[in-house]
Amino acid sequence: MALDIVIMAAGKGTRMRSSLPKVLHNLAGRSLLQHVLQNVAALGADRIVVVTGHGADAVEAAVAAPQVQFVRQMPQLGTGHAVQQAAPLLHDAGTTLILNGDVPLIEPATAAALVAACGGERLALLTVLLDDPSGYGRIVRGDPAGRSATEGGRVQGIVEHKDASPAQRLIREVYTGVMAAPTAALKRWLGALRNENVQGEYYLPDVVALAVADGVAVVTERATSETEVLGVNSPLQLADLERRYQRRQADALMEAGVRLADPARFDLRGTLDCGSDVEIDVNGVFEGRVVLGDGVRIGANCVIRNATIAAGALIQPFTHIDGEALGVQVGAGAQVGPFARLRPGAVLGDEVHIGNFVEVKNSTLGRGAKANHLAYLGDATVGARVNYGAGSITANYDGANKHRTVIGDDVHVGSNCVLVAPVTLGAGATIGGGSTISKDAPAGQLTVSRAKQLSLAGWKRPVKVPKST
């Protein structure tokens, strides 16, 4: 029996007050629609249909994938009308799960339970209990006349808040906008929808009454929490959902033993795998895939993306690590920062020290190497126990091509040196401070390249000429 998934993503999102389609706004580093697609990936659907409309080109380009098909809803005439556009692509035999592209945090287990509740025979609605259900459609149970509108009994329909009686407004169980239906029956109900309402739109919840009239059982599945069914209609709601999501990630990490200085000041925008005894100070931002080994300590205000940091390493405050596609590796016991920057391809060996205002890109540093102050290492291979002086740089770009610098073990590079690649410094070499090195430096020798120092007797410093009046 086929499983089809329809995701409604055609709305403009007027209250977002943005030119960006609502479903492309980011939550924890991914768009709302990407969250929905990721959460249902494990269901193994035979077909996923995304209904686009406002900003359709941008939406379709952003989430294009082999398993995703698109249909367009032009104009947008309600949720029922949206699913009508997808209906021709749905398999007749099976179940259709209908989701909203602006409700990003539905749990895979919840979606699977709803599909199971449908079983290809029943109309299954996802509901949630709210302390304040104002504005939501209430689940009406009891006899067809609604005389027993309790939270027990068979579902008879959904009544919108504005249409609800005082008794019905006391109902705490509300419809979330998510349903699973037998596809053949769903197609029939969609064809029977009417737009005889103030908005002149076709409402998907109207299929509930049609199912009841057909004698099809209407069942419910309860969401585990309010958070997983909250939609986004404004920047305020997006920010609220962001904090809810981040707190959920923080709680999971702390339950696994990670020590967060303040879970309210933590942001995870990807995946974070932590060993034991990891400590993370305030305002850390983790993006892409980050792995922290046992005993790693992350200082305040660090941004770390696509990096693996080995056991016992210390990342001091205000450090920026961005591995992009190549990644960054930090060895065991290394120290980085404060105010350091590691770029793609940086590989630091064990016990390496990278200090304040040092930038490393596409370079490998051997065990115990140090670059403690105000330096740049780009496209370099640095040996063990190297001391790389303050203000020194590798000049790795000739205006057209990148070239590599090789620094052997135990080299000492003095302050304010320029290493013009391609160049090799032999093991144990010493480079005198202020040198510009454009030729290979022999192992074990002192190499100096700088102008002779002169002192000019009788030289006068220029003075400011008074302005004429």
Steps between C-alpha positions, in 0.01 A plus 500: 500500500651831389581789729486845346590820685361840406667808649316829463754777438319753281423777747649846483538554872381860502567544871867410451532835319771358279562445129626151587231229476393404851607135475856607412556691823764329712456315825824369657690539174251331268187625331162413647424285196835317523415406859171347388664305219774373728255393769293286262793350310503194725140415407611368163221664299437385146442860395552841659307785342572859603229749410660837418354836411644825630868509405464160337823520301706577810329236712540227239867586440573497873369149571531326163579131542439185292224375732312832510240607246340843476159629403396863503195654659414810297313684641497389865138416584535322831645181641247274329582665168872439566454127543272492195802603291700203630218245466579391139848389610380283789468122485139384529583205722663608823530783749570870456664693782437875482743739670566873512828647384491762775463244783862384513543294816258210461671190637559208262346265755187715518463503122549122487240446772248712309558297183455180699177633653366560150596155378369585155142481631436774754534879499763572766538849648796623700376686806650663806368613837551871570441690820397795285345373175390846382516534124522127430239270349348279771457125466130432553416156631172335596183460298461659156308794645792585726285481815788325681799705392742333737857387452384137494288319246503487125618797295211672328672803355725802546350833596700817448544728799292779352213259435519312831229519764596596858497132594716406203751772583571317824636204304880481540563249224579679174582401144862564399449512124667159449303197381538161337227366274422205274599645166209383287249638748702820541480567128124454513465736797723761339273501197200562724643804681309826467620856542178644637661709768604859559850440361378309195759230572506121515583381851666164556341443844162478323595147393434388859125551464511332161676198651242476777221520242669215308515287812881509503643489851672819610775435754756718673863476597627730775818705446760454773530873560377836383843584360498237226178636348561875529494688172689813403311805380711789631857582605382487860372144459818400314716632785285321758529171313876548461542527876274201561702295253833609646389425853396153388847443350667640811297277730591191298870587519487562873316172556792334317747663740606818319539795734349815353568819695157632399266294278311817410815634332583212269430449129527178303449534124601152390628200696721497809655175624666523841717270705503497879577802720451757225451858620343776289487859621236755401407616150653208312374448145550158341427453129529215252655191659711553812665225707644575845716238669522417869581794724483768231433848633339768285532859619237771478387650170654240268362413155594149383395346170597167344782411735635207701666594828689225679512414870623759747517788254425852621323744269530840664239779477412677176658235278355449151540157341343445158591181318253550212525191275859404588451504874736593782680260735638597840727249673493372856609750761524786251422857600335744262421866560382730631405691184646237264367392163528152350389472139435202269775241491663601826641188671658557841699219658501411867600777743516767230453858621323755281476836676321830471440642153661205324339367181563152361373379162568178310803432719625210711682565826699223666498408867588783734530770233418851617376817331407714795440852369387699197601255227375337180565145378347418163577197280779390732640178640646572843708246688506406866610748769521792257484848653337742258560861599257787545416692185635232265310388191518253215464688173325212326330677206686647203193668354400199293595179683543370853837360610606299802742577781676208674644558846703214648505377860644729769516807278494840670345779291566841650248781522376693198628260233360446152538152353450531124370167371602263359771475761640238740659561838719207599472327837646700785541817293473842661356792306609837629227745591386736227627278217338451162582144394456417133758219474531176691666533842755229590439270793662594830622842385406861566351668194454877498377720218454866581644842416801634689404723790605863465496793742519849341661766715356846465168378358211721595145385546253695280295765680156624422492823300278761662194598299510850361238736631 
